[in-house]
Amino acid sequence: MTTGAAEDRVEMLGATPEGSGQKSREYGGGAANVTGRKATHWPEAATLLMEKIVSRGNMMAAYSRVVSNKGASGVDEMPVTALKGHLQEEWARIKEELLTGKYLPQPVLKVEIPKPGGGTRMLGIPTVLDRLIQQAVQQVLSPLFDPGFSESSYGFRPGRSAHQAVKAAQKHVANSLRWVVDIDLEKFFDRVHHDTLMSLVKRKVGDKQVLSLIDSYLKAGILEGGLTTARTEGTPQGGPLSPLLSNILLDELDKELERRGHSFCRYADDCNIYVATRTSGERVMDSITSYLSERLKLKVNQAKSAVDRPWKRSFLSYSMTWHHKPRLTVAKKAVARLKANLKMIFRRGRGKNIQTTIKEVIPKLRGWMIYFRYAEVKGIFDELDGWLRRKLRCILWKQWKRSYTRAKNLMRRGLSETTAWRSATNGRGPWWNAGASHMNKAVPKSYFDKLGLVSLMSQHHRLQHTS
């Protein structure tokens, strides 16, 4: 949480001190056995778990995380900035409702965002208060579940990353597993089977109040167009608890793959299994598709899943070469997405000073390069640098508009009068002129360097040396 006396007084906020004499609650065990693994309750998960969730230290940490993440308002339109004042007035009541199992979450706000590969992804935005409570629950449950998760699971886990997953995939291919079973789960977060998921949570959580709270979050309605729709399946993306719940469910898949002796990498609902032959890959695809459908009630997207060579597929926006020791490269779709995002900025920049456009582009380039710093095929960075400069020259050519202005600017930048007028009146379009020798000479790379344009190739070299 942010430092300072004001934040320290949040206390969660006006709450009854811990250990204030409130009677302990009784807890029941019992959990459904989804896939035949023995249900085991941990002592710390069976008693006083809700007390740990609403404890001052845990709630303060959750508050700090929610406030730092900012985020949009939910159905009650309360902004993050209003959370502190709301808690100061209402926390004692909210805490009592949580401890007695009477707290009811508000519906989530439905928002659809475009997916990189086309279509939309549904997000369910909880209220800021429900985000706080979900974060507090996640902080307590994660240490109970995470140690038991598979070593081949990399998504939404402390100390693990997409880069680790990509490097693990590269090692599998280097170890002669040169076919990949690329499994895409169809609308995974929208189709999580509640009963199946809750039976898995009950294996380690015996606290009835906590189980009831999680169940109520799964079933919280969705507000769209002023109408609230009840939810019988799914755990919409947008809440802090959803990633942990998805890992709890998909750990069943991980354990099944381990039981069968497969080499695999999973990041959230993106799972790649590496095998030696196409025949074995097709067999694995069929059997795992059946397992997911029958045991976990999940559907494989046949259109996006495939058995193929790893260098013909992408994993977390990386791909790799066909060599015996494959090298990581940026997937073609990731390059296309970057160009599409930059083109939107360039369209907005036609009426702006070129330096303003460059300043808008720089953060996106830096972030993109940080993610792809482990790519070993470097040609794409040089190619993108050239494409980026050409797009900026194209903007300049359009801004100059008239032949007279174009000729004058070309002469000002060192071209002879004859060359400048011939170039300005050539009748060619902006993109052609942006790549022609006269614009490359008039607006060289050094011009963009002075304006602070980031070079992807230079960034890659720097990051390679510091990694």
N, C-alpha and C positions, 0 to 999 in steps of 0.2 A: 504494500500500500504506500501511497505517497507519504513522505515524511512530514512532520509538523504536528503541533499540538492539536490543531483542529481535526486532523484525521484520526489521531490517537483517541479522541473522545468519542469516536463513533461507537465503541463498546458493543456494537450491534444491538441496538443503540438504545440505551435505557433498559437493557435486558436484565433479567434476574441472574445474579451471579451463579456460576457453575457450582454444583454441590450444595444448593440452597435448601436441601431437605426434601425436594420433590421425590415422590415415591418412584422406585424403579419399576419399569414395565416388564411384563412377561413376554417371552418370545416363543414362537413355535418353530419347529424344524419342518422337515419334509420337503422334498423337491422331486420333480419329475425327472425321470432318467431318459433323456432324449436318444442318446446313442449308445447306451449300455455302459457308460463310465460311471463309476461309483460316486454318489453324491456325498460330499464331505463339507461340514461346516467348520469354519475356523472359530475358535473361542472369541476372538476380538470382533468377529462379524456377527456372532450370535447374540451378544449382549451389549447394550448401551451404544449401539452404532449410531443411532440418531443423535444421541448426546454428543458424540464426537463430531458429527456433521455440523451441529449448531453451536459448537464451542466457539468462544471468542476468537482464538487464534486462527481456527480454520475459516471462520466467516470473514475475518479481516483479510486473510490471504485471498479469499474468493472475491471480496469487494475490490481489492487492488487489481486483480486480473480483469474483472469485468469493466472497471473504469478505464484501465489502460487500453482495452480492446475497443472502447467506444461502441460503435455499432448503432444500427437504426432502432427506432422505437417500435414497440409491439402494438397490440390492439388497443392498449390504454393510452397510447401516444406519450407515455412518460419518457423523457430523454434521460440519458445516463447521468447528466448533471443534476437531475432532481432526485436521484436515488438516495443520496445521503440524508436529505431532509425527510424523505418518506420513511426511512428506517428509524430516524430519531423519534418519529411520532408513533410508528406502527410495529417496531420490531418485537416488543414484548408479546403482542397478540400473535404475530406471525410465528414466533418461536414456540409459543404454547400450542398453536394449531399443528405445527410440525411434530412436536413431541407426542401429541395425542392422536395423530393420524387424521386430523380434520382438515388439513390444508388442501385446497383444490386449486390447481394451476388454471390460469386463464388460457383461452384458445390461442393458437399461434397464428401469426399473420402470414398468409400465403403470398410469396413473391416468386416470380419466375425469372431466371437469368439465362442468357444464351450460353449454350455449351460450345466448347471449341470445335467439336466435330459437326456442329449443326444441331438444331432442335433446342429445347430449353431444359433447364434443371429446376425442379421445384425446391425452394427453400421455405422452411417454416420458422419465422422469426418470433421467438418467445418475448414476453415482456422483459424489461430489464430486471425486475424482481425475480422472475422465474429463471432468468439467466444466472443471477446470483446464486439461487438455491441449487440449480443444476451444477454450477461450478463447484459449490461446496460439497455436493454429493460425489462428484467426479474425483475430487481431491482425496476423499477418504476411501472410495472403492478402488481407485486405480492401483494403489500399493497392494491391495489384496489380490487382484486378478493378474496384474501385469507380470509378476515373476513366473507365473505358470504358462504364459503365452509362448508360442513357438519362436525359436531363434530365427526362423525364416519369415517372420512377420515384422514389417518395418513401419507401418503407418500409424500415426497418432499415438506414438509411444515415447516416453522420456528416453533421451539418449540415442534415439534412432531416427533415421532420415531417409528421404528418397534416394539420396546419393549412395547410401550404404546398400540399398536394394539394387540399384543399377550395377554397382560394382560386384555384388554377389551374383547377379545374372551373368555378368561378363565372365566370372570364374567358372560357372557351370558350363558355359559354351566352350571355354578354353579346355575344360576337362572332357572334351569329345561328346558332350550332349548337345548335338548340333541341330536339334529340332525342338520347337517350342509349342506347347499347348497353351495358347493365349485365350484365357477365359474372361469374358465380359459378362457381368451379372446385370440382367435387365432391370433397370429402375430399382436397384438394390434397396436404397434407403426408403423408397415408397412401399416396398413389399415385404419388409421384415415381418415374420409371423410372430405375433405377440406372445402366444402361449408357449411357443418353442423357445423364444428368447427368455421369458420369465422363468421357465423351468431351469435354464442354464444359470441364471442369476441366483436362483434359490440354492444351487449347489454350495455356494460359499456365503450366502447372506441369509441369516435366519431371522433378522429383525423385521417383524411384521409391518411396522410403520415405514421403514425404508422400502420394503417391497411394495407396499401400497402406494407410496409416493412415486416410485419408478413407473408402476403400472398406470398411475394417473397421468404421468407425463406422456406415456405412449399413447394413451387414449384421449388426450386433450384435443378438442376440436380444432378445425382449420377455418379461419375467417377469410372469406373471399367475396367481394362485392356486397358486403354488408350482411352476408348470411354465414352462419356457422354450421359446418358439416362435421358430423361425428367421424372418428377414425377407428377402424377395426384392424388395420395393419399399417406397417411402416413406422419409421422413426425419422421424420424429416430432418434434413441437414439444416443447421442454423443454431442449434442449441449445444452447449458445452458437453452435455452428457451423451449425445448421439454417437460420437466417435468411439467412446469406450464400449457402449452397447454393441456397436457393429463388430468390434474386435472380439467381444465375448461370444457372439454368435459365430463369427467366421473362424474362431479358434477351433471349432469342431471340424471345419474343413481342413485346417492345418494339421490337426492330430490324425485325421484320416489319411492325409497324404504322407505323413511321417510313418504311420503304421504300414503303409504300402511300400515304403522305402524310396519315395520319390524325392528328387531335388527340385526345389521350387522357391519362388520369391512372391510374397504377397504384400501389397501396399493398399490398405483399406479393401475395397472390393475389386481391385485390379490384381489378378493372380496369373502368374506364368509358371508353367511346369516344364522342366527340361528333360528330354528323353533322347535316346540314341538313334531311333529310326522313325520314319513316318508311320509305319504300321503300329508300333507301340504307342505313338502319339494319338492315333485315331482311336485305339482301344481305350486309352486313358480319357480322352475327350468323352467318349460314350459313357464310360462307367462313372466318371465324376459328374457328368450332367445328370445322370439318374440319381446319384447320391444326393446332389443338391436339391433336386426336385422332391425326392421321397422323404429324406430325413430332415432337411432344413427348410423345405417349402420355398425354395428360391429357384428362379428361372434363368437359364443361360440365354443370353442374346446370341442367337445363331448367326445373325448377319454380321456381328462385330467380332465373334470368336472364330478361331481358326487353328489348324495345325500347319505350321509353316516354318521356314528358316528364320532364325532370329534376326538376320540382317534385312529381312523383308517386312519385319514388324517393328513396332516401337513399344517401349516400356517406360512410362513416366517421362515421355517426350524425348528420351534418348533412343538411339538405335546403335548398331555396331557393324563393323566390317565383316567380310566372309573369311578373313584369314584364320589360320590355325590358332594364333593368339590374337583374338579379335580386338580391335581398337574401338573405343566409344566415339560416337558421332551424334550430331544434333539431328533428330528426326525431321523429315521433310515437312510434316504437318506443323511442327513447332516453328520452323522458319516461315511458313506461310502465315501462321497466326501473328508472328511478330510484324511481318510486312503489312498485314491487314490493320493491325493496331496503329502502326506508324502512319499509314495512309490517312487514317482518320485525323491524326494530328496535322498532317500536311494540308489536308483540305481546309481545316480551320485556319491554317497559317497563311493562306494566300493573300489576305489583306493585312497581315502583320509584318513587323520588322523581322528579318530572317533570324536575328539573334534571339528574339522572343520564342520563335519556333524551336530553335536549337535547345534553349533552356527547358522547354517542355518535353523534349525528346530524351534528354540526358538521363533522368531518373529511370525511365523505362529501359534504356540501353544498359545501364549499370546493373539493374536488378536481373535482367535477362542473362547478362554475362556471368553474374555471380552463380546463377543456377547451372549454367552450362560450362562452368570452369573446368570440369573433368573431361570434356570432349577432347579426344586426341587427334581427330581429323580437323586440321585448322583452316583448310581452304575456304570453308563456308564463311568464316569471320572476315577474311579478306574480301570475299565476294559481296558480303553484306555492307562492308565499309564503302565499297565502290557504288553499290546501289543507293546507299543513303546519301552520298554526296551528289549523285546524279539527280535524285529527287529534289534536293535543295537547290541545285542549279536550275532545275525545271521551274521551281517556284519563282526564282529570280527572273527567269526569262518571261514568265507570265506577268510578273509585276511590272516589268519594263514596258510591256504592251506594244507601243508604237515602234516602227522601224527606226525613227529618228532617235528615240530614247535608247533603244538597244545599241545602235551604232555609237552613240555618245558614251554610254557606259563601257562598251568594249574598248573604245579608244582610251578612256580614262584608266583602264586596267592594262594598258600597254600594247594593244593591237594597233597596227598601222591603219590609216584612214581607209585605204583600199580594202584590206581584209575585213575591217569592221563593217563597212557598208555592204560588202558582198555577203557576209554572214547574216547581217540584220535583214536582208531582203531575199534570202534564199527560198522562202516560201515553205520551208519545212515546219513541222510541228514542234511544240515545246520539248517533248521527250527526246526527239532526234537531236535537237540543238543542245540539250543538256548533256548528251554524250559525245558531242562533236569536239574537235580539237580546239576550236576558237573559245568555247566555254571552259574547257579544261585549262587552257592557257590563261584566260582572263580571271577565272575563279579557281585557282589551284587548291590542292589539299592544305597548303600552309594558311590559306585564307580561313578555312574552317577550323584549323587548329587554333588560330588566334581568337576565334569566337568561342572556343571551349568545347567544340564537338568531340565527343568521346570516340576513340577508335576501338572497335571490338577486338581487333587483333592485338593492339597494345595492351588492352585490358586483360586479354587472355594470357599474354606473356607474364604480366605482373602477377596475376592470380596463381599461375603455375609456380612461380618462384616463391610465393608466400604460403602456398598450401603445404 
